[in-house]
């Protein structure tokens, strides 16, 4: 029996069907991978909390930076989120030098900021991963400026929560509109930002906070 090969039209139909299936499946695969990243990241943050508590018990104070927890975790991989494929994490330093990490840490070294944070929000965050939000820039740069929206936040009570960290929009003393990702929005749900915190940043002194409009 003579076998007939595919005609050009049939071949095109097959290619179109394959392309359609790929376009339908890729978002599903990406969402599954993204959820798996979040699971690992949540586990990392819980291990970071154990390290945080270990340091606090040893020294009776907060670690000055997340890098100081490197010797308290089982392996350095705990300090890196699997979604950190752009090498845009939150590099930190301890007394031995650079420690690569994906997690932004709150500011216990700024005594005035810490006091306001503790008074306003007793269960504030201590570490966040911003890499599960929306990437708003293709340029290399700090992850807290490259991503917006969703963050995974480690609270001081040891819980890990998924939060939406909005942008801070304001008119400066000259009336110019500016938006920024303020750390207060990363580590606390308390709104508005206390005046004492705004005054710690020279660019925000005298500024008028306004809606972002989106």
C-alpha positions in Angstrom: 0.0 0.0 0.0 1.3 3.4 -0.9 1.4 5.8 2.0 0.5 9.5 1.4 2.6 12.1 3.2 1.2 15.2 4.9 0.1 18.0 2.6 1.3 21.5 3.3 -2.2 22.5 4.5 -2.3 19.5 6.9 1.2 20.4 8.2 0.2 24.0 8.8 -2.9 22.8 10.7 -0.7 20.5 12.9 1.7 23.3 13.7 -1.1 25.7 14.6 -2.7 23.1 16.9 0.7 22.5 18.6 1.3 26.2 19.0 -2.2 26.7 20.5 -1.6 23.8 23.0 1.7 25.3 24.0 0.1 28.8 24.5 -2.5 27.2 26.7 -0.2 25.1 28.7 2.7 27.6 29.3 0.7 29.8 31.8 -0.4 26.7 33.7 3.2 25.4 33.9 4.4 28.9 34.9 1.8 29.2 37.7 2.6 25.8 39.1 6.3 26.7 39.1 5.5 30.0 40.7 3.5 28.3 43.5 6.4 25.9 44.1 8.8 28.9 44.4 6.5 30.4 47.0 6.4 27.2 49.0 10.1 27.0 49.2 10.4 30.7 50.0 7.9 30.4 52.8 9.9 27.5 54.2 13.1 29.6 53.9 11.5 32.4 55.9 10.4 30.1 58.6 14.0 28.8 58.9 15.2 32.4 59.0 12.9 33.0 61.9 14.5 30.1 63.8 17.9 31.6 63.1 16.6 35.0 64.1 15.4 33.7 67.5 18.6 31.8 68.0 20.6 35.0 67.5 18.3 37.0 69.7 18.6 34.5 72.6 22.4 34.5 72.3 22.9 38.2 72.2 19.7 39.5 73.7 19.1 41.9 70.8 18.0 41.9 67.2 20.5 40.9 64.6 21.8 44.1 63.0 21.3 42.7 59.5 20.0 39.4 58.0 23.6 38.5 57.0 24.4 37.9 60.7 22.1 34.9 60.5 24.3 33.1 58.0 26.0 31.1 60.7 22.6 30.2 62.3 21.0 28.6 59.2 21.8 25.0 58.2 22.9 26.1 54.7 23.3 29.3 52.9 20.6 28.3 50.3 18.0 29.2 53.0 18.9 32.9 52.4 18.1 32.7 48.7 14.6 32.5 47.2 14.3 30.1 44.2 12.6 32.9 42.3 15.8 35.0 42.5 16.9 34.1 39.0 17.9 37.7 38.1 20.6 38.0 40.8 18.6 41.0 42.1 18.4 40.1 45.7 19.1 42.1 48.8 22.9 41.6 49.2 23.9 42.1 52.8 27.0 42.3 55.0 28.1 40.8 58.3 31.4 41.1 60.1 33.1 38.8 57.5 31.9 40.5 54.3 29.2 40.1 51.7 26.4 37.6 52.2 24.1 37.0 49.2 20.4 36.9 50.1 17.0 37.5 48.5 15.4 38.8 51.6 15.1 42.4 52.7 15.4 43.0 56.4 13.8 45.6 58.6 15.9 48.3 60.3 16.6 47.4 63.9 19.9 49.4 63.7 17.9 52.7 63.3 16.7 53.0 66.9 14.1 55.8 66.2 12.6 53.9 63.3 12.4 50.6 65.3 10.7 52.3 68.2 8.0 53.8 66.0 7.5 50.5 64.2 7.2 48.5 67.5 4.7 51.1 68.9 2.6 51.3 65.8 2.7 47.6 64.9 3.7 45.0 67.6 3.5 42.2 65.0 5.5 44.0 62.3 7.5 42.2 59.6 11.2 41.4 60.0 12.1 40.0 56.5 10.4 40.1 53.2 10.8 38.6 49.7 9.6 40.9 46.9 10.3 38.5 44.1 6.7 37.1 43.9 5.2 40.4 42.8 5.0 41.9 39.4 8.2 42.8 37.6 7.9 46.4 36.5 11.4 46.9 35.0 13.6 44.8 32.7 16.7 46.7 33.8 19.1 45.3 36.4 18.7 46.9 39.8 17.6 46.5 43.4 14.7 44.0 43.6 12.7 46.2 45.8 12.6 48.8 43.0 12.2 46.2 40.1 9.2 44.4 41.6 6.0 45.7 43.0 2.8 44.4 44.6 2.9 41.0 46.3 5.5 40.2 49.0 6.0 37.2 51.3 6.5 38.7 54.8 8.0 37.0 57.9 6.3 38.5 60.9 8.0 38.9 64.3 5.7 36.3 65.7 7.1 33.7 63.3 4.2 33.6 60.9 4.7 34.1 57.1 2.0 36.1 55.3 1.3 37.0 51.7 0.8 40.7 51.5 0.2 43.5 48.9 2.8 46.3 49.4 1.6 49.3 47.5 3.7 52.2 46.3 4.0 55.5 48.2 3.0 58.5 46.1 3.6 62.1 47.3 4.2 65.6 46.2 7.5 66.9 47.5 8.1 70.3 49.0 8.4 71.7 45.5 5.1 70.2 44.4 6.7 67.5 42.2 4.9 64.1 42.1 7.0 61.1 43.0 6.4 57.5 43.8 8.6 55.1 45.7 8.4 51.7 47.4 8.8 52.7 51.0 10.1 50.1 53.4 7.2 50.8 55.8 4.8 49.3 53.3 7.0 46.2 53.1 7.1 45.6 56.8 3.8 46.9 58.2 0.1 47.1 57.3 -0.4 50.2 59.5 -1.6 53.2 57.4 -0.8 56.0 57.1 3.0 56.0 57.6 3.7 57.7 60.9 5.0 61.2 60.5 8.1 60.3 62.6 9.1 57.8 60.0 8.6 60.2 57.1 10.8 62.7 58.8 13.7 60.2 58.9 13.9 60.6 55.1 15.0 64.1 54.0 13.1 63.6 50.6 9.9 63.1 52.5 10.1 65.9 55.0 7.3 68.3 54.3 5.9 66.0 51.6 2.2 65.6 51.0 1.1 62.0 50.6 -1.4 61.6 47.7 -3.2 58.7 46.1 -1.2 56.9 43.4 -4.1 56.9 40.9 -3.9 53.3 39.9 
